[in-house]
């Protein structure tokens, strides 16, 4: 039996909206990092994913990277080849199952990421210094819970939602075009 529909109250809507704005800002910073390195946006996004996974001590395999950046295995392999050729990543076989490939960043890629992201980390650190440790702890718990909630929903496949059969709105692909 499905849960009844729950709507967000005004404060919750504002919070979700602001989280979305922050996510867009974060994505923009990643796009600029890719441009700074002379990479295509997708390659830069993949490099950031690889770096972040290493920082979490949970390095990615090509298959996990493929899922994270929503590319086919073939497209991910081509992307990894480009990053490897540029010297940004290496493929290692460090798992007991030697068939498992792990993606690692090179020292130069780490140095460049540190150079690019250190200034924003400093200003964010200064902003976060305004809040006491217990408030930051509650916020960390909040974000962890929000992540788990959305991740569980995504893992569930969002099966209950199907696109409506309504005609597309103006400005959406599939609209009628005039022939002049």
N, CA and C of each residue as an Amber inpcrd file, in Angstrom:
protein
   540
   0.8440000  -1.1770000   0.0000000   0.0000000   0.0000000   0.0000000
   0.8940000   1.2460000   0.0000000   0.5970000   2.1760000  -0.8490000
   1.4390000   3.3590000  -0.9560000   1.0900000   4.3670000   0.1290000
   2.0660000   5.2220000   0.4330000   1.8620000   6.2680000   1.4210000
   1.0120000   7.3690000   0.8120000   0.2170000   8.0460000   1.6530000
  -0.5710000   9.1660000   1.1120000   0.3470000  10.2880000   0.6580000
  -0.1180000  11.0360000  -0.3100000   0.6520000  12.1780000  -0.8060000
   0.8680000  13.1670000   0.3270000   2.0680000  13.6790000   0.4660000
   2.3640000  14.6920000   1.4620000   2.9130000  15.8890000   0.7200000
   2.3950000  17.0280000   1.0280000   2.8980000  18.2430000   0.4110000
   3.8110000  18.9550000   1.3920000   4.7260000  19.7130000   0.8730000
   5.6430000  20.4830000   1.7050000   4.9630000  21.7660000   2.1680000
   5.2930000  22.1720000   3.3910000   4.7940000  23.4740000   3.8260000
   5.6920000  24.5550000   3.2240000   5.3370000  25.8090000   3.4030000
   6.0490000  26.9210000   2.7550000   7.5240000  26.9650000   3.1580000
   7.8200000  26.7510000   4.4330000   9.2180000  26.7790000   4.8780000
  10.0010000  25.6350000   4.2470000   9.4010000  24.4410000   4.2010000
  10.0720000  23.2930000   3.5840000  10.3200000  23.5570000   2.1020000
   9.3590000  24.1370000   1.4210000   9.5340000  24.4720000   0.0020000
  10.6950000  25.4420000  -0.1970000  10.7740000  26.4660000   0.6670000
  11.8740000  27.4280000   0.5570000  13.2110000  26.7400000   0.7940000
  13.2690000  25.8430000   1.7600000  14.5090000  25.1260000   2.0650000
  14.9320000  24.2420000   0.8840000  13.9960000  23.4930000   0.3390000
  14.3010000  22.6340000  -0.8140000  14.7430000  23.4890000  -1.9960000
  14.0850000  24.6170000  -2.2080000  14.4770000  25.5210000  -3.2940000
  15.9150000  26.0100000  -3.0920000  16.2560000  26.3970000  -1.8700000
  17.6100000  26.8950000  -1.5990000  18.6580000  25.7900000  -1.7440000
  18.2970000  24.5670000  -1.3720000  19.2230000  23.4490000  -1.5880000
  19.4510000  23.2380000  -3.0850000  18.3890000  23.3920000  -3.8690000
  18.5260000  23.2850000  -5.3240000  19.4090000  24.3820000  -5.8920000
  19.2770000  25.5920000  -5.3670000  20.1170000  26.7030000  -5.8160000
  21.5770000  26.4030000  -5.4830000  21.8280000  25.9010000  -4.2630000
  23.1940000  25.5470000  -3.8910000  23.7330000  24.4370000  -4.8060000
  22.9090000  23.4390000  -5.0960000  23.3400000  22.3520000  -5.9870000
  23.7150000  22.8980000  -7.3630000  22.9290000  23.8420000  -7.8640000
  23.2410000  24.4440000  -9.1650000  24.5440000  25.2370000  -9.1010000
  24.7530000  25.9630000  -7.9970000  26.0110000  26.7030000  -7.8210000
  27.1970000  25.7450000  -7.7760000  27.0390000  24.6430000  -7.0570000
  28.0930000  23.6330000  -6.9480000  28.4110000  23.0500000  -8.3340000
  27.3500000  22.7450000  -9.0890000  27.5430000  22.2110000 -10.4410000
  28.2540000  23.2270000 -11.3310000  27.8850000  24.4890000 -11.1970000
  28.5380000  25.5430000 -11.9860000  30.0180000  25.6310000 -11.6420000
  30.3370000  25.5110000 -10.3620000  31.7440000  25.5470000  -9.9660000
  32.5070000  24.3790000 -10.5960000  31.8610000  23.2200000 -10.6490000
  32.4680000  22.0610000 -11.3070000  32.6640000  22.2810000 -12.7940000
  31.6760000  22.9220000 -13.4530000  31.8160000  23.2290000 -14.8900000
  32.9900000  24.1840000 -15.1280000  33.1220000  25.1610000 -14.2370000
  34.2330000  26.1060000 -14.3810000  35.5820000  25.4220000 -14.1440000
  35.6150000  24.4670000 -13.2310000  36.8320000  23.6790000 -12.9990000
  37.2020000  22.9350000 -14.2780000  36.2130000  22.3180000 -14.9150000
  36.4660000  21.6070000 -16.1750000  37.0210000  22.5650000 -17.2240000
  36.4000000  23.7310000 -17.3630000  36.8870000  24.7180000 -18.3240000
  38.2880000  25.1930000 -18.0030000  38.5720000  25.3840000 -16.7200000
  39.9030000  25.8170000 -16.2750000  40.9660000  24.7930000 -16.6700000
  40.5770000  23.5090000 -16.6330000  41.5090000  22.4470000 -17.0330000
  41.5000000  22.1950000 -18.5340000  40.6010000  22.8540000 -19.2580000
  40.4910000  22.6280000 -20.6940000  39.7760000  21.3210000 -21.0180000
  38.9150000  20.8760000 -20.1070000  38.1800000  19.6220000 -20.2940000
  36.7420000  19.9030000 -20.6800000  36.1310000  18.9400000 -21.3390000
  34.6920000  18.9810000 -21.5650000  34.0220000  18.8810000 -20.1970000
  32.8520000  19.4600000 -20.0500000  32.1420000  19.4640000 -18.7740000
  31.9660000  18.0530000 -18.2020000  31.5990000  17.1080000 -19.0380000
  31.3930000  15.7420000 -18.5610000  32.6920000  15.1480000 -18.0350000
  33.8000000  15.4130000 -18.7070000  35.0970000  14.9130000 -18.2390000
  35.4630000  15.5460000 -16.8980000  35.1970000  16.8470000 -16.7630000
  35.4680000  17.5240000 -15.4990000  34.5970000  16.9890000 -14.3760000
  33.3270000  16.7400000 -14.6750000  32.4210000  16.1730000 -13.6820000
  32.9250000  14.8070000 -13.2300000  33.3600000  14.0000000 -14.1720000
  33.8870000  12.6770000 -13.8350000  35.1430000  12.7940000 -12.9750000
  36.0160000  13.7130000 -13.3160000  37.2390000  13.8970000 -12.5380000
  36.9060000  14.3060000 -11.1010000  35.9470000  15.2070000 -10.9370000
  35.5350000  15.6100000  -9.5910000  34.9510000  14.4210000  -8.8370000
  34.1590000  13.6000000  -9.5050000  33.6040000  12.4000000  -8.8640000
  34.7190000  11.4620000  -8.3980000  35.7250000  11.2780000  -9.2350000
  36.8510000  10.3970000  -8.8860000  37.6200000  10.9680000  -7.7040000
  37.8830000  12.2590000  -7.7340000  38.6150000  12.9240000  -6.6410000
  37.8230000  12.8110000  -5.3370000  36.5300000  13.1430000  -5.3910000
  35.7140000  13.0980000  -4.1770000  35.6180000  11.6890000  -3.6100000
  35.5090000  10.6890000  -4.4750000  35.4470000   9.3040000  -4.0020000
  36.7550000   8.9240000  -3.2960000  37.8700000   9.3650000  -3.8570000
  39.1580000   9.0990000  -3.1980000  39.2250000   9.7780000  -1.8360000
  38.7400000  10.9980000  -1.7430000  38.7470000  11.7150000  -0.4590000
  37.8930000  11.0110000   0.5770000  36.8280000  10.3290000   0.1380000
  35.9740000   9.5570000   1.0400000  36.5660000   8.1810000   1.3180000
  37.7250000   7.8960000   0.7270000  38.3680000   6.5850000   0.8240000
  37.4500000   5.4790000   0.2880000  36.7680000   5.7980000  -0.8030000
  35.8430000   4.8780000  -1.4630000  36.0140000   5.0260000  -2.9760000
  37.2180000   4.6770000  -3.4890000  37.5030000   4.9320000  -4.9060000
  36.5100000   4.2500000  -5.8350000  36.3140000   4.8880000  -6.9800000
  35.3440000   4.4070000  -7.9580000  35.9320000   3.3730000  -8.9010000
  35.0770000   2.5060000  -9.3660000  35.3760000   1.6330000 -10.4900000
  34.7620000   2.3010000 -11.7190000  35.1480000   1.8940000 -12.9100000
  34.4970000   2.4660000 -14.0970000  32.9730000   2.2790000 -14.0830000
  32.4880000   1.1340000 -13.6260000  31.0390000   0.8930000 -13.5920000
  30.3430000   1.8560000 -12.6360000  30.9100000   2.0840000 -11.4640000
  30.3070000   3.0230000 -10.5090000  30.3640000   4.4520000 -11.0440000
  31.4760000   4.8110000 -11.6930000  31.5660000   6.1390000 -12.2980000
  30.4850000   6.2920000 -13.3650000  30.3000000   5.2750000 -14.1750000
  29.2880000   5.2940000 -15.2270000  27.9110000   5.5950000 -14.6480000
  27.5750000   4.9430000 -13.5410000  26.2830000   5.1970000 -12.8980000
  26.2180000   6.6080000 -12.3130000  27.3230000   7.0750000 -11.7240000
  27.3380000   8.3990000 -11.0840000  27.1280000   9.5230000 -12.0970000
  27.7060000   9.3810000 -13.2910000  27.6250000  10.4620000 -14.2760000
  26.6340000  10.1680000 -15.4020000  25.9310000   9.0430000 -15.2800000
  24.8610000   8.6970000 -16.2150000  25.3380000   8.5900000 -17.6580000
  26.4440000   7.8630000 -17.8550000  26.9200000   7.5710000 -19.2010000
  26.9140000   6.0640000 -19.4010000  26.8240000   5.6520000 -20.6430000
  26.9070000   4.2280000 -20.9530000  28.3160000   3.7380000 -20.6150000
  28.4840000   2.4390000 -20.4200000  29.8320000   1.9100000 -20.1680000
  30.8230000   2.2710000 -21.2840000  30.3820000   2.2260000 -22.5410000
  31.2840000   2.5530000 -23.6500000  31.7030000   4.0230000 -23.6010000
  30.7420000   4.9190000 -23.3500000  31.0610000   6.3460000 -23.2710000
  31.9550000   6.6310000 -22.0630000  31.7110000   5.9320000 -20.9600000
  32.5520000   6.1050000 -19.7720000  33.9640000   5.6340000 -20.0450000
  34.1070000   4.5330000 -20.7540000  35.4390000   4.0280000 -21.0960000
  36.2000000   5.0420000 -21.9510000  35.5140000   5.6400000 -22.9200000
  36.1530000   6.6650000 -23.7630000  36.5520000   7.8710000 -22.9200000
  35.6920000   8.2670000 -21.9980000  35.9860000   9.3960000 -21.1090000
  37.2150000   9.0830000 -20.2450000  37.2490000   7.8970000 -19.6640000
  38.3950000   7.5020000 -18.8370000  39.6660000   7.4790000 -19.6780000
  39.5720000   7.0080000 -20.9210000  40.7370000   7.0240000 -21.8090000
  41.2610000   8.4530000 -21.9980000  40.3390000   9.4170000 -22.1780000
  40.7550000  10.8170000 -22.3480000  41.4230000  11.3420000 -21.0740000
  40.8250000  11.0630000 -19.9180000  41.4070000  11.5260000 -18.6520000
  42.7610000  10.8650000 -18.3930000  42.8700000   9.6040000 -18.7760000
  44.1330000   8.8800000 -18.5910000  45.2030000   9.4390000 -19.5270000
  44.8280000   9.7020000 -20.7710000  45.7750000  10.2610000 -21.7380000
  46.2730000  11.6340000 -21.2930000  45.3860000  12.4170000 -20.6590000
  45.7650000  13.7510000 -20.1710000  46.5640000  13.6790000 -18.8650000
  46.7010000  12.4800000 -18.3140000  47.4720000  12.3100000 -17.0800000
  46.6920000  12.5990000 -15.8070000  45.3700000  12.7140000 -15.9120000
  44.5550000  13.0330000 -14.7370000  44.1930000  11.8010000 -13.9050000
  44.0220000  10.6470000 -14.5470000  43.6490000   9.4340000 -13.8110000
  44.4770000   8.2450000 -14.2830000  44.5120000   7.2570000 -13.4190000
  45.1160000   5.9690000 -13.7720000  44.1370000   4.8750000 -13.3690000
  44.2570000   3.7480000 -14.0310000  43.4730000   2.5600000 -13.6730000
  44.4150000   1.6250000 -12.9330000  43.9760000   1.1950000 -11.7680000
  44.7990000   0.2830000 -10.9760000  44.0190000  -0.9960000 -10.7070000
  44.7400000  -2.0250000 -10.3660000  44.1290000  -3.3070000  -9.9860000
  44.5940000  -3.6110000  -8.5650000  43.8690000  -3.0540000  -7.6070000
  44.2610000  -3.1890000  -6.2070000  43.3190000  -4.0740000  -5.4150000
  42.2480000  -4.5320000  -6.0480000  41.2760000  -5.4030000  -5.3980000
  41.7970000  -6.8380000  -5.4200000  41.3310000  -7.6550000  -4.4820000
  41.7420000  -9.0680000  -4.4810000  41.2890000  -9.7620000  -5.7590000
  40.1710000  -9.3150000  -6.3070000  39.7250000  -9.7970000  -7.6070000
  40.4080000  -8.9060000  -8.6470000  41.4290000  -9.4240000  -9.2900000
  42.2570000  -8.6250000 -10.2020000  41.4880000  -8.1210000 -11.4230000
  40.2700000  -8.6010000 -11.6280000  39.4650000  -8.0900000 -12.7380000
  38.8860000  -6.7230000 -12.4160000  38.8180000  -6.3660000 -11.1190000
  38.2330000  -5.0930000 -10.6910000  39.2420000  -3.9720000 -10.8910000
  38.8430000  -2.9680000 -11.6450000  39.6940000  -1.8170000 -11.9200000
  39.2500000  -0.6660000 -11.0200000  40.2220000   0.0010000 -10.4080000
  39.9670000   1.1490000  -9.5530000  40.5290000   2.3860000 -10.2400000
  39.7720000   3.4800000 -10.1710000  40.2110000   4.7380000 -10.7700000
  40.8830000   5.5920000  -9.7110000  42.0730000   6.0670000 -10.0210000
  42.8530000   6.9160000  -9.1070000  43.3020000   8.1610000  -9.8440000
  43.3750000   9.2630000  -9.1090000  43.8960000  10.4850000  -9.7090000
  45.3910000  10.5540000  -9.4810000  46.0640000  11.1910000 -10.4090000
  47.4920000  11.3900000 -10.2700000  47.7890000  12.5780000  -9.3650000
  49.0420000  12.7190000  -8.9920000  49.4480000  13.8200000  -8.1130000
  49.1680000  15.1760000  -8.7550000  49.3880000  15.2870000 -10.0500000
  49.1550000  16.5720000 -10.7210000  47.6740000  16.9350000 -10.7140000
  46.8040000  15.9660000 -10.9390000  45.3590000  16.2400000 -10.8970000
  44.9490000  16.6570000  -9.4870000  45.5000000  16.0120000  -8.4840000
  45.2100000  16.3890000  -7.0920000  45.7000000  17.8140000  -6.8170000
  46.8890000  18.1270000  -7.3030000  47.4500000  19.4580000  -7.0940000
  46.5870000  20.5180000  -7.7530000  46.1720000  20.2550000  -8.9900000
  45.3230000  21.2080000  -9.7090000  43.9700000  21.3780000  -9.0260000
  43.3870000  20.2760000  -8.5540000  42.1100000  20.3630000  -7.8440000
  42.2740000  21.1770000  -6.5630000  43.3570000  20.9320000  -5.8370000
  43.6090000  21.6990000  -4.6110000  43.7810000  23.1890000  -4.9370000
  44.5120000  23.4710000  -5.9980000  44.7300000  24.8650000  -6.3930000
  43.4000000  25.5510000  -6.7330000  42.5530000  24.8410000  -7.4490000
  41.3020000  25.4400000  -7.8860000  40.2800000  25.5550000  -6.7470000
  40.1450000  24.5010000  -5.9460000  39.0820000  24.4600000  -4.9440000
  39.4740000  25.0610000  -3.5970000  40.7660000  25.2530000  -3.3200000
  41.1740000  25.8080000  -2.0240000  40.5930000  27.1880000  -1.7260000
  40.5770000  28.1150000  -2.6830000  39.9870000  29.4260000  -2.3680000
  38.5150000  29.3500000  -1.9570000  37.7100000  28.5420000  -2.6500000
  36.2970000  28.4430000  -2.2710000  36.1570000  27.7010000  -0.9460000
  37.0200000  26.7210000  -0.6920000  36.9760000  26.0260000   0.6030000
  37.2600000  27.0070000   1.7360000  38.1670000  27.9470000   1.5060000
  38.5030000  28.9420000   2.5350000  37.3170000  29.8600000   2.8200000
  36.6380000  30.3490000   1.7830000  35.5150000  31.2510000   2.0300000
  34.3250000  30.5030000   2.6370000  34.1250000  29.2620000   2.2280000
  33.0600000  28.4690000   2.8460000  33.4100000  28.1880000   4.3070000
  34.6840000  27.8810000   4.5700000  35.1210000  27.6750000   5.9470000
  34.8780000  28.8950000   6.8140000  35.1670000  30.0780000   6.2710000
  34.9160000  31.3260000   7.0000000  33.4280000  31.4930000   7.2780000
  32.5920000  31.1900000   6.3010000  31.1410000  31.2620000   6.4970000
  30.7000000  30.2860000   7.5830000  31.1820000  29.0440000   7.5360000
  30.7650000  28.0330000   8.5030000  31.2710000  28.3270000   9.9120000
  32.3690000  29.0940000  10.0210000  32.8880000  29.4790000  11.3460000
  31.8760000  30.2960000  12.1440000  30.8850000  30.8670000  11.4860000
  29.8650000  31.6600000  12.1740000  28.9390000  30.7980000  13.0270000
  28.9520000  29.4880000  12.8110000  28.0040000  28.5910000  13.4700000
  28.7140000  27.7110000  14.4900000  28.0780000  27.5100000  15.6580000
  28.6840000  26.6380000  16.6600000  28.7090000  25.1800000  16.1940000
  29.6120000  24.4280000  16.7510000  29.8090000  23.0210000  16.3810000
  28.5160000  22.2190000  16.4630000  27.7150000  22.4500000  17.5070000
  26.4820000  21.6640000  17.6550000  25.4740000  21.9800000  16.5430000
  25.4310000  23.2210000  16.0730000  24.5380000  23.5680000  14.9640000
  25.0250000  22.8850000  13.6860000  26.3280000  22.9330000  13.4490000
  26.8810000  22.2670000  12.2630000  26.6400000  20.7630000  12.3300000
  26.7340000  20.1820000  13.5270000  26.4570000  18.7520000  13.6940000
  25.0200000  18.4100000  13.3360000  24.0900000  19.2580000  13.7590000
  22.6790000  19.0260000  13.4250000  22.4530000  19.1880000  11.9270000
  23.1200000  20.1590000  11.3240000  22.9790000  20.3710000   9.8970000
  23.5830000  19.1950000   9.1180000  24.7140000  18.7010000   9.5930000
  25.3350000  17.5270000   8.9670000  24.3910000  16.3300000   9.0280000
  23.7770000  16.1290000  10.1950000  22.8090000  15.0480000  10.3570000
  21.6190000  15.2490000   9.4090000  21.1430000  16.4930000   9.2980000
  20.0420000  16.8180000   8.4080000  20.3920000  16.4690000   6.9590000
  21.5670000  16.8960000   6.5110000  21.9650000  16.6370000   5.1200000
  22.1740000  15.1490000   4.8730000  22.7480000  14.4350000   5.8530000
  22.9040000  12.9800000   5.7130000  21.5380000  12.3080000   5.5640000
  20.5760000  12.7200000   6.3970000  19.2280000  12.1530000   6.3110000
  18.5470000  12.4870000   4.9960000  18.7090000  13.7190000   4.5490000
  18.1320000  14.1210000   3.2760000  18.7420000  13.3110000   2.1360000
  20.0610000  13.1200000   2.1860000  20.7350000  12.2980000   1.1660000
  20.1890000  10.8740000   1.1710000  20.0940000  10.2610000   2.3550000
  19.5940000   8.8790000   2.4400000  18.1620000   8.7890000   1.9120000
  17.3310000   9.7750000   2.2390000  15.9480000   9.7720000   1.7920000
  15.8710000   9.8120000   0.2650000  16.6140000  10.7200000  -0.3460000
  16.5870000  10.8280000  -1.8020000  17.2480000   9.6170000  -2.4600000
  18.3570000   9.1440000  -1.8870000  19.0360000   7.9690000  -2.4460000
  18.1270000   6.7410000  -2.3930000  17.4140000   6.5680000  -1.2950000
  16.4720000   5.4400000  -1.1910000  15.3760000   5.5670000  -2.2430000
  14.8740000   6.7700000  -2.4310000  13.8310000   6.9950000  -3.4330000
  14.3590000   6.6910000  -4.8350000  15.5750000   7.1360000  -5.1140000
  16.1720000   6.8620000  -6.4240000  16.4130000   5.3680000  -6.6090000
  16.8750000   4.7010000  -5.5530000  17.1280000   3.2620000  -5.6410000
  15.8270000   2.5000000  -5.8720000  14.7420000   3.0410000  -5.3690000
  13.4260000   2.4400000  -5.5480000  12.9590000   2.5800000  -6.9930000
  13.6390000   3.4100000  -7.7590000  13.3270000   3.5620000  -9.1750000
  12.2060000   4.5280000  -9.4610000  11.6730000   5.1740000  -8.4360000
  10.5840000   6.1220000  -8.6360000   9.5160000   5.4960000  -9.5270000
   9.2320000   4.2020000  -9.2570000   8.3290000   3.4310000 -10.1090000
   6.8940000   3.9290000 -10.1190000   6.5080000   4.6230000  -9.0620000
   5.1090000   5.0120000  -8.9570000   4.7560000   6.1790000  -9.8680000
   5.7370000   6.8380000 -10.4330000   5.4450000   8.0350000 -11.2270000
   5.6020000   7.7240000 -12.7090000   4.6010000   8.0830000 -13.4410000
   4.6260000   7.9290000 -14.8890000   4.3270000   9.2930000 -15.4940000
   4.9170000   9.5840000 -16.6510000   4.6110000  10.8680000 -17.2800000
   3.1250000  10.9390000 -17.6250000   2.5880000  12.1330000 -17.5240000
   1.1750000  12.3060000 -17.8620000   1.0050000  12.2380000 -19.3720000
  -0.1970000  11.9730000 -19.7900000  -0.4900000  11.8710000 -21.2250000
  -0.8870000  13.2220000 -21.8050000  -0.7300000  14.2960000 -21.0240000
  -1.1140000  15.6160000 -21.5220000  -0.2180000  16.0370000 -22.6740000
  -0.7350000  16.8660000 -23.5480000   0.1050000  17.3760000 -24.6390000
   1.2010000  18.2690000 -24.0680000   2.3400000  18.3470000 -24.7490000
   3.4330000  19.1860000 -24.2450000   3.0250000  20.6530000 -24.1830000
   3.5660000  21.3240000 -23.1880000   3.3170000  22.7530000 -23.0340000
   4.0600000  23.5310000 -24.1110000   3.6130000  24.7460000 -24.4110000
   4.3440000  25.5650000 -25.3950000   5.8060000  25.7070000 -24.9790000
   6.6760000  25.6570000 -25.9480000   8.1070000  25.7930000 -25.6750000
   8.7870000  24.4780000 -25.3590000   8.0270000  23.3860000 -25.3210000
   8.5800000  22.0800000 -25.0160000   8.7440000  21.3260000 -26.3380000
   9.7650000  20.4570000 -26.3830000   9.9950000  19.6650000 -27.5910000
   8.7040000  18.9710000 -27.9970000   8.4520000  18.9100000 -29.2610000
   7.2840000  18.2510000 -29.7710000   6.1700000  19.2170000 -30.1350000
   6.3780000  20.4990000 -29.8330000   5.3350000  21.4760000 -30.1590000
   5.2350000  21.6380000 -31.6700000   4.1060000  22.1520000 -32.1000000
   3.9390000  22.4130000 -33.5290000   4.8190000  23.5650000 -33.9590000
   5.3230000  23.4790000 -35.1580000   6.1230000  24.5790000 -35.7010000
   5.4030000  25.1520000 -36.9130000   5.5360000  26.4240000 -37.0810000
   4.8930000  27.0390000 -38.2450000   5.8380000  26.9520000 -39.4350000
   5.2610000  26.8220000 -40.6180000   6.0580000  26.8050000 -41.8300000
   5.7870000  28.1020000 -42.5590000   6.8260000  28.8820000 -42.6950000
   6.6380000  30.1890000 -43.3480000   7.0650000  30.1540000 -44.7740000
